[in-house]
Amino acid sequence: MPRTRKLAAIMFTDIQGYTALMQQSEARAVELRDKHRQVFEAITQQYKGQIINYYGDGTLSIFDSAIEAINCGYELQLLFLEEPKIPVRIGIHMGDIIVTDDDIIGDSVNIASRIEALATAGSVLFSEKVKAEIRNQDHLHWKEIGSFRFKNDGRDRIIFALDMPGLNLPEQNSLQRTSKPPIDLEEKKASDRKKNVGFTPRTVKVVLGIVLLAVLVVVGYQLINYQERKEWALQEAIPQIEQLRDEKKFKDAHDLAMQAARYLKNDSGLEALWLSISWKPNVESDPPGAKVYRKSYDRDNQNWVFIGTTPINNIRTYIGPSIWKFEKEGFEPAIRLVPSQTVQLDRLGSIPNGMVRVESGITDLSMIMGFDLEYTSQKINSFLIDEYEVTNQAFKEFVDDGGYLDKTYWIIPFKRNNQVLSFEKAIKLFTDKTGRPGPAGWELGEYPKDQDRYPVTGISWFEAAAYAAYKGKSLPTLYHWDLAANIRISNLVIPASNIQRESLAQVGSFPGITSSGVYDLAGNVKEWLWNGSKLNQGRTVIGGAWNDPTHTFNEAGSMDPFSRSATVGFRCIRYLEPNGNQETLERNANEEIELFSLGSPVSDETFQSYLRQYTFDKTPLNHTIELIPMEQTDRKCEKIEFDAAYSNERMSAYLYMPTHVDPPYQTVVYFTGTAAMWTPQFDPNRNYQTQFIDFILKSGRAFLFPVLKSTYDRQDGLPNSNPSPSVNYKDHVIMWVKDIIRSVDYLETRTDIQMDNLGYYGLSWGARIGPVCLAVEPRLKAAVLVSGGISIYAPLEEVAEYTYLPRVKIPVLMLNGLHDYCCFPVEAAQKPFYNLLGTDAKHKRHVLFENAGHLPARADLINETFDWYDQYLGKVQ
């Protein structure tokens, strides 16, 4: 048996009172031991420890670093103190050991074992050697417990306890009952001499007095120490918990509250905080008996933490977005985000590999953009859906198996330009670069090298549907996709997905997971759905691609079913039982796109009354300026904070200035797209909308990015920017326009800005609402409106864009995609918008890009925007 000698930190743990618990409730004891092992394995792995063996309710592990061992022990105890609590003792020693194939031996192992036996539940004890290794770790605190001599150890050892919030600090007298203190030989001789002398009453009084004094000292120390920790909980922990709660860091708040609770029994303030940071979920599975684990959604590298075994209804845990995993022997594991209903577990092998179950539910497509239909709520029975998009590797099976030549799978007529093509004629359209059957980007029937796990692209809707039939599946309907995606959690899914990024990625490369355990529904590739569209005889696509804006996640559009785009792929579903409403689920989308009645133009007098909504007292800005470090050397950025025009609020704006041009600068004021409503913080270096900032700066112009009401850190609960006939929406429009006015007010205070040459740049939402800003703010001299149009939703007349469009007189450039079916279709939205613009026909222009959907290509935007600003603001010198 090979042996190696090494220096290591040795950790022992065990569950205190486990034998007695087994006698009381074997099931409870086993449950605690299972949680102990699950937590222990996960955290030990996190801190690079090596588990040597388990023995009953205890463990033995080693670490190359004493610091890692101590940090591991601390986190373990914090987790063991969460419900259901596990009374664990931990002891750590540093020393030389001999490592065999399946064990470790040496005196250091025995010492670590003795230290663990000395500990009490909830404490971490360690030796002087460990203390020497961690002495420079400022975040760690400890307390000397005393000097002890262990069995078969010929020396006295000073033992320390980790003194950190949340841990138990052992009492000296409890430790002495566990392990004998060191023996002083001279004291022993004196004691022996006393044995030969009878105790006098005086001696008894002296001894009792000394004992009483010692007890008072110990009790006094304990009271002082407890009071100090209570003060810490009240003065430091409670405010920190409140701050963490306000920052929505609920797990961190929960962990700190667990520590504070040890010193604040029945404290009303802490009890109130518990209600705002934690909950007691009812978690059930069918069948019951599944082990449940949890980790935070925003902490992808976090290990799973064992919660309990279903049914669970009395365990307090932190609120906030989490991923829940259900495991039961003999069943497929299940992933859920919000286990609000009984989680159905499927027996191993009962569902196809790579598919996951979506529980039955009701959806009305209310969060899907791009349709004017009043969809009614529809019940969807449970179904299976591909966990990932169909890959090149999977699609090649269909190609190699002769799928392109088997008419059995091509069940939908090939209708094009109102003509039906024969199978033989249509199939010739679906070839690769070399004319062989296969996706458009393949060659000789092969996909590009090392692209096995990438989504298959360059396939038409007909090819996707044929593959689905080949696998005994179907393309999802819009309703099925919506139920699997749960758009309501897009604020979680979008930042964790491959959308508005650089390139296509392997499936599952990004952690963005939906409520049902499905990956890549946001971004990577748009996905073909079953539903057709009478608007252009197309088929529905949804989800956005890697290079699309984030808001396209929930924007459905339609494409020519013969289109073979490099940004479109698909996934499949399998019905577990028929839906009685299948015809409704499969009906065509975009059937009745109609513009609401625009009404009559308002009189000048009425319009002036509407303008008065945007007036406010020109009070001092009280602005502050902070220089923001930039990763790019071609720019500098200042964050300016100033008083908003309403409600005593403060707002901010980011002013980007090019470094290759001398001031004063021509400046463009930006009105963002809707994605800003779903993004919690503005990142001056990495915000996805910096793609627009980049080319404005390259033109030599400055770029002002106001943080508007309802966006970024000014979010106020408004779910989206859709117009509505509500006073709330009207009030928000007024605040948004005032934010633009106030931002221009700030620019007017600077000598390095050319106030006679201010431009406006609006994207999507900012383009739609642009007419209101341009009609109200006369200091804006020329505008570029990208991906805008008249909304299909009707607001109150006093803030409707159609009220302001005729009053816009400055030069306006509209840039749109021909295939923008999701937001602003050409006939229904773009053309009415353009026609209503009051700008002289010579100074307004509408450019339609034939190969674009909602957002035109960057190169197209650059060329048109540069020329427009050069013409109407003047070329940058």
Order of alpha helices (4+ residues) and beta strands (2+ residues): beta-alpha-alpha-beta-beta-alpha-beta-beta-alpha-beta-alpha-beta-beta-alpha-alpha-alpha-alpha-alpha-alpha-beta-beta-beta-beta-beta-beta-beta-beta-beta-beta-beta-beta-alpha-beta-beta-alpha-alpha-alpha-alpha-beta-beta-beta-beta-beta-alpha-alpha-beta-beta-beta-beta-alpha-beta-alpha-beta-alpha-alpha-beta-alpha-beta-alpha-beta-alpha
